[in-house]
Amino acid sequence: MAQIEGLIASNVEITASEHSLHEAKNHLEKVGKSRKEAGGRASER
């Protein structure tokens, strides 16, 4: 039983790190978009 609990715990950690990677990717995409928009606005001037 302890083995199963250990597996579940490590699985939860993996899922959590995948989630944070996904969050980081979304954040970088948002930053990239806002930078592109800012760059576009700057070049229009």
HTML snippet that shows the backbone in 3Dmol.js (N, CA, C, O; Angstrom):
<script src="https://3Dmol.org/build/3Dmol-min.js"></script>
<div id="view" style="width:600px;height:400px;position:relative"></div>
<script>
const pdb = `
ATOM      1  N   MET A   1       0.835  -1.213   0.000  1.00  0.00           N
ATOM      2  CA  MET A   1       0.000   0.000   0.000  1.00  0.00           C
ATOM      3  C   MET A   1       0.868   1.261   0.000  1.00  0.00           C
ATOM      4  O   MET A   1       0.549   2.242  -0.671  1.00  0.00           O
ATOM      5  N   ALA A   2       1.953   1.225   0.748  1.00  0.00           N
ATOM      6  CA  ALA A   2       2.829   2.397   0.803  1.00  0.00           C
ATOM      7  C   ALA A   2       3.411   2.711  -0.578  1.00  0.00           C
ATOM      8  O   ALA A   2       3.594   3.876  -0.934  1.00  0.00           O
ATOM      9  N   GLN A   3       3.702   1.649  -1.356  1.00  0.00           N
ATOM     10  CA  GLN A   3       4.232   1.860  -2.711  1.00  0.00           C
ATOM     11  C   GLN A   3       3.234   2.632  -3.566  1.00  0.00           C
ATOM     12  O   GLN A   3       3.597   3.568  -4.278  1.00  0.00           O
ATOM     13  N   ILE A   4       1.970   2.222  -3.483  1.00  0.00           N
ATOM     14  CA  ILE A   4       0.922   2.888  -4.269  1.00  0.00           C
ATOM     15  C   ILE A   4       0.817   4.356  -3.854  1.00  0.00           C
ATOM     16  O   ILE A   4       0.714   5.238  -4.707  1.00  0.00           O
ATOM     17  N   GLU A   5       0.843   4.617  -2.558  1.00  0.00           N
ATOM     18  CA  GLU A   5       0.761   6.002  -2.081  1.00  0.00           C
ATOM     19  C   GLU A   5       1.946   6.812  -2.583  1.00  0.00           C
ATOM     20  O   GLU A   5       1.800   7.977  -2.953  1.00  0.00           O
ATOM     21  N   GLY A   6       3.126   6.189  -2.593  1.00  0.00           N
ATOM     22  CA  GLY A   6       4.312   6.871  -3.107  1.00  0.00           C
ATOM     23  C   GLY A   6       4.166   7.207  -4.581  1.00  0.00           C
ATOM     24  O   GLY A   6       4.530   8.297  -5.023  1.00  0.00           O
ATOM     25  N   LEU A   7       3.624   6.250  -5.340  1.00  0.00           N
ATOM     26  CA  LEU A   7       3.402   6.486  -6.773  1.00  0.00           C
ATOM     27  C   LEU A   7       2.417   7.619  -6.991  1.00  0.00           C
ATOM     28  O   LEU A   7       2.624   8.477  -7.849  1.00  0.00           O
ATOM     29  N   ILE A   8       1.345   7.621  -6.212  1.00  0.00           N
ATOM     30  CA  ILE A   8       0.341   8.684  -6.337  1.00  0.00           C
ATOM     31  C   ILE A   8       0.981  10.037  -6.019  1.00  0.00           C
ATOM     32  O   ILE A   8       0.749  11.021  -6.722  1.00  0.00           O
ATOM     33  N   ALA A   9       1.782  10.077  -4.963  1.00  0.00           N
ATOM     34  CA  ALA A   9       2.428  11.329  -4.564  1.00  0.00           C
ATOM     35  C   ALA A   9       3.345  11.835  -5.673  1.00  0.00           C
ATOM     36  O   ALA A   9       3.326  13.024  -5.993  1.00  0.00           O
ATOM     37  N   SER A  10       4.154  10.944  -6.269  1.00  0.00           N
ATOM     38  CA  SER A  10       5.060  11.391  -7.329  1.00  0.00           C
ATOM     39  C   SER A  10       4.271  11.788  -8.574  1.00  0.00           C
ATOM     40  O   SER A  10       4.672  12.689  -9.310  1.00  0.00           O
ATOM     41  N   ASN A  11       3.153  11.111  -8.803  1.00  0.00           N
ATOM     42  CA  ASN A  11       2.306  11.448  -9.943  1.00  0.00           C
ATOM     43  C   ASN A  11       1.710  12.844  -9.762  1.00  0.00           C
ATOM     44  O   ASN A  11       1.626  13.618 -10.716  1.00  0.00           O
ATOM     45  N   VAL A  12       1.301  13.156  -8.550  1.00  0.00           N
ATOM     46  CA  VAL A  12       0.744  14.483  -8.259  1.00  0.00           C
ATOM     47  C   VAL A  12       1.806  15.549  -8.486  1.00  0.00           C
ATOM     48  O   VAL A  12       1.512  16.617  -9.024  1.00  0.00           O
ATOM     49  N   GLU A  13       3.051  15.263  -8.073  1.00  0.00           N
ATOM     50  CA  GLU A  13       4.132  16.231  -8.269  1.00  0.00           C
ATOM     51  C   GLU A  13       4.357  16.479  -9.755  1.00  0.00           C
ATOM     52  O   GLU A  13       4.530  17.622 -10.178  1.00  0.00           O
ATOM     53  N   ILE A  14       4.356  15.403 -10.551  1.00  0.00           N
ATOM     54  CA  ILE A  14       4.553  15.541 -11.996  1.00  0.00           C
ATOM     55  C   ILE A  14       3.431  16.383 -12.598  1.00  0.00           C
ATOM     56  O   ILE A  14       3.680  17.278 -13.406  1.00  0.00           O
ATOM     57  N   THR A  15       2.207  16.093 -12.201  1.00  0.00           N
ATOM     58  CA  THR A  15       1.060  16.846 -12.711  1.00  0.00           C
ATOM     59  C   THR A  15       1.188  18.323 -12.338  1.00  0.00           C
ATOM     60  O   THR A  15       0.891  19.205 -13.144  1.00  0.00           O
ATOM     61  N   ALA A  16       1.630  18.578 -11.115  1.00  0.00           N
ATOM     62  CA  ALA A  16       1.782  19.962 -10.656  1.00  0.00           C
ATOM     63  C   ALA A  16       2.850  20.674 -11.480  1.00  0.00           C
ATOM     64  O   ALA A  16       2.664  21.831 -11.858  1.00  0.00           O
ATOM     65  N   SER A  17       3.970  19.999 -11.765  1.00  0.00           N
ATOM     66  CA  SER A  17       5.020  20.651 -12.542  1.00  0.00           C
ATOM     67  C   SER A  17       4.573  20.856 -13.985  1.00  0.00           C
ATOM     68  O   SER A  17       4.930  21.857 -14.606  1.00  0.00           O
ATOM     69  N   GLU A  18       3.791  19.912 -14.530  1.00  0.00           N
ATOM     70  CA  GLU A  18       3.252  20.101 -15.877  1.00  0.00           C
ATOM     71  C   GLU A  18       2.326  21.309 -15.898  1.00  0.00           C
ATOM     72  O   GLU A  18       2.331  22.093 -16.846  1.00  0.00           O
ATOM     73  N   HIS A  19       1.535  21.449 -14.842  1.00  0.00           N
ATOM     74  CA  HIS A  19       0.603  22.575 -14.763  1.00  0.00           C
ATOM     75  C   HIS A  19       1.375  23.890 -14.714  1.00  0.00           C
ATOM     76  O   HIS A  19       1.015  24.845 -15.402  1.00  0.00           O
ATOM     77  N   SER A  20       2.434  23.946 -13.904  1.00  0.00           N
ATOM     78  CA  SER A  20       3.186  25.195 -13.800  1.00  0.00           C
ATOM     79  C   SER A  20       3.911  25.495 -15.112  1.00  0.00           C
ATOM     80  O   SER A  20       4.072  26.660 -15.478  1.00  0.00           O
ATOM     81  N   LEU A  21       4.350  24.452 -15.822  1.00  0.00           N
ATOM     82  CA  LEU A  21       4.958  24.683 -17.135  1.00  0.00           C
ATOM     83  C   LEU A  21       3.938  25.283 -18.095  1.00  0.00           C
ATOM     84  O   LEU A  21       4.246  26.198 -18.858  1.00  0.00           O
ATOM     85  N   HIS A  22       2.720  24.752 -18.043  1.00  0.00           N
ATOM     86  CA  HIS A  22       1.641  25.247 -18.901  1.00  0.00           C
ATOM     87  C   HIS A  22       1.336  26.710 -18.567  1.00  0.00           C
ATOM     88  O   HIS A  22       1.148  27.536 -19.460  1.00  0.00           O
ATOM     89  N   GLU A  23       1.292  27.014 -17.271  1.00  0.00           N
ATOM     90  CA  GLU A  23       1.035  28.394 -16.839  1.00  0.00           C
ATOM     91  C   GLU A  23       2.145  29.314 -17.338  1.00  0.00           C
ATOM     92  O   GLU A  23       1.880  30.412 -17.827  1.00  0.00           O
ATOM     93  N   ALA A  24       3.387  28.857 -17.210  1.00  0.00           N
ATOM     94  CA  ALA A  24       4.523  29.671 -17.641  1.00  0.00           C
ATOM     95  C   ALA A  24       4.459  29.923 -19.146  1.00  0.00           C
ATOM     96  O   ALA A  24       4.738  31.030 -19.608  1.00  0.00           O
ATOM     97  N   LYS A  25       4.089  28.889 -19.910  1.00  0.00           N
ATOM     98  CA  LYS A  25       3.972  29.021 -21.361  1.00  0.00           C
ATOM     99  C   LYS A  25       2.900  30.043 -21.713  1.00  0.00           C
ATOM    100  O   LYS A  25       3.108  30.891 -22.581  1.00  0.00           O
ATOM    101  N   ASN A  26       1.758  29.964 -21.043  1.00  0.00           N
ATOM    102  CA  ASN A  26       0.679  30.922 -21.292  1.00  0.00           C
ATOM    103  C   ASN A  26       1.144  32.335 -20.982  1.00  0.00           C
ATOM    104  O   ASN A  26       0.852  33.272 -21.724  1.00  0.00           O
ATOM    105  N   HIS A  27       1.873  32.482 -19.878  1.00  0.00           N
ATOM    106  CA  HIS A  27       2.354  33.802 -19.473  1.00  0.00           C
ATOM    107  C   HIS A  27       3.314  34.353 -20.528  1.00  0.00           C
ATOM    108  O   HIS A  27       3.225  35.520 -20.911  1.00  0.00           O
ATOM    109  N   LEU A  28       4.237  33.498 -20.996  1.00  0.00           N
ATOM    110  CA  LEU A  28       5.196  33.944 -22.001  1.00  0.00           C
ATOM    111  C   LEU A  28       4.492  34.337 -23.293  1.00  0.00           C
ATOM    112  O   LEU A  28       4.880  35.310 -23.940  1.00  0.00           O
ATOM    113  N   GLU A  29       3.457  33.585 -23.674  1.00  0.00           N
ATOM    114  CA  GLU A  29       2.712  33.931 -24.886  1.00  0.00           C
ATOM    115  C   GLU A  29       2.028  35.280 -24.730  1.00  0.00           C
ATOM    116  O   GLU A  29       2.013  36.081 -25.664  1.00  0.00           O
ATOM    117  N   LYS A  30       1.459  35.537 -23.549  1.00  0.00           N
ATOM    118  CA  LYS A  30       0.806  36.827 -23.299  1.00  0.00           C
ATOM    119  C   LYS A  30       1.825  37.954 -23.378  1.00  0.00           C
ATOM    120  O   LYS A  30       1.571  38.991 -23.991  1.00  0.00           O
ATOM    121  N   VAL A  31       2.988  37.742 -22.750  1.00  0.00           N
ATOM    122  CA  VAL A  31       4.036  38.763 -22.763  1.00  0.00           C
ATOM    123  C   VAL A  31       4.497  39.002 -24.196  1.00  0.00           C
ATOM    124  O   VAL A  31       4.681  40.145 -24.614  1.00  0.00           O
ATOM    125  N   GLY A  32       4.681  37.922 -24.941  1.00  0.00           N
ATOM    126  CA  GLY A  32       5.111  38.034 -26.335  1.00  0.00           C
ATOM    127  C   GLY A  32       4.110  38.819 -27.162  1.00  0.00           C
ATOM    128  O   GLY A  32       4.496  39.670 -27.964  1.00  0.00           O
ATOM    129  N   LYS A  33       2.825  38.539 -26.972  1.00  0.00           N
ATOM    130  CA  LYS A  33       1.781  39.243 -27.719  1.00  0.00           C
ATOM    131  C   LYS A  33       1.792  40.722 -27.373  1.00  0.00           C
ATOM    132  O   LYS A  33       1.726  41.571 -28.262  1.00  0.00           O
ATOM    133  N   SER A  34       1.875  41.036 -26.081  1.00  0.00           N
ATOM    134  CA  SER A  34       1.833  42.442 -25.683  1.00  0.00           C
ATOM    135  C   SER A  34       3.080  43.170 -26.185  1.00  0.00           C
ATOM    136  O   SER A  34       3.012  44.353 -26.519  1.00  0.00           O
ATOM    137  N   ARG A  35       4.225  42.470 -26.242  1.00  0.00           N
ATOM    138  CA  ARG A  35       5.435  43.091 -26.775  1.00  0.00           C
ATOM    139  C   ARG A  35       5.281  43.356 -28.261  1.00  0.00           C
ATOM    140  O   ARG A  35       5.671  44.414 -28.753  1.00  0.00           O
ATOM    141  N   LYS A  36       4.707  42.384 -28.982  1.00  0.00           N
ATOM    142  CA  LYS A  36       4.492  42.573 -30.425  1.00  0.00           C
ATOM    143  C   LYS A  36       3.567  43.753 -30.665  1.00  0.00           C
ATOM    144  O   LYS A  36       3.823  44.584 -31.536  1.00  0.00           O
ATOM    145  N   GLU A  37       2.480  43.826 -29.880  1.00  0.00           N
ATOM    146  CA  GLU A  37       1.530  44.928 -30.031  1.00  0.00           C
ATOM    147  C   GLU A  37       2.207  46.255 -29.723  1.00  0.00           C
ATOM    148  O   GLU A  37       2.000  47.241 -30.430  1.00  0.00           O
ATOM    149  N   ALA A  38       3.014  46.280 -28.670  1.00  0.00           N
ATOM    150  CA  ALA A  38       3.720  47.507 -28.304  1.00  0.00           C
ATOM    151  C   ALA A  38       4.707  47.877 -29.412  1.00  0.00           C
ATOM    152  O   ALA A  38       4.832  49.049 -29.766  1.00  0.00           O
ATOM    153  N   GLY A  39       5.403  46.886 -29.955  1.00  0.00           N
ATOM    154  CA  GLY A  39       6.337  47.133 -31.046  1.00  0.00           C
ATOM    155  C   GLY A  39       5.616  47.648 -32.274  1.00  0.00           C
ATOM    156  O   GLY A  39       6.109  48.547 -32.955  1.00  0.00           O
ATOM    157  N   GLY A  40       4.452  47.085 -32.561  1.00  0.00           N
ATOM    158  CA  GLY A  40       3.655  47.521 -33.704  1.00  0.00           C
ATOM    159  C   GLY A  40       3.216  48.958 -33.539  1.00  0.00           C
ATOM    160  O   GLY A  40       3.252  49.743 -34.486  1.00  0.00           O
ATOM    161  N   ARG A  41       2.801  49.297 -32.337  1.00  0.00           N
ATOM    162  CA  ARG A  41       2.357  50.667 -32.063  1.00  0.00           C
ATOM    163  C   ARG A  41       3.528  51.637 -32.194  1.00  0.00           C
ATOM    164  O   ARG A  41       3.382  52.737 -32.725  1.00  0.00           O
ATOM    165  N   ALA A  42       4.692  51.212 -31.701  1.00  0.00           N
ATOM    166  CA  ALA A  42       5.858  52.086 -31.742  1.00  0.00           C
ATOM    167  C   ALA A  42       6.283  52.344 -33.193  1.00  0.00           C
ATOM    168  O   ALA A  42       6.673  53.460 -33.537  1.00  0.00           O
ATOM    169  N   SER A  43       6.208  51.313 -34.041  1.00  0.00           N
ATOM    170  CA  SER A  43       6.637  51.491 -35.432  1.00  0.00           C
ATOM    171  C   SER A  43       5.618  52.293 -36.241  1.00  0.00           C
ATOM    172  O   SER A  43       5.960  52.848 -37.285  1.00  0.00           O
ATOM    173  N   GLU A  44       4.376  52.358 -35.772  1.00  0.00           N
ATOM    174  CA  GLU A  44       3.352  53.133 -36.486  1.00  0.00           C
ATOM    175  C   GLU A  44       3.568  54.631 -36.316  1.00  0.00           C
ATOM    176  O   GLU A  44       3.189  55.425 -37.177  1.00  0.00           O
ATOM    177  N   ARG A  45       4.179  55.008 -35.200  1.00  0.00           N
ATOM    178  CA  ARG A  45       4.365  56.433 -34.908  1.00  0.00           C
ATOM    179  C   ARG A  45       5.258  57.121 -35.928  1.00  0.00           C
ATOM    180  O   ARG A  45       5.508  58.322 -35.819  1.00  0.00           O
TER     181      ARG A  45
END
`;
const viewer = $3Dmol.createViewer("view");
viewer.addModel(pdb, "pdb");
viewer.setStyle({}, {cartoon: {color: "spectrum"}});
viewer.zoomTo();
viewer.render();
</script>
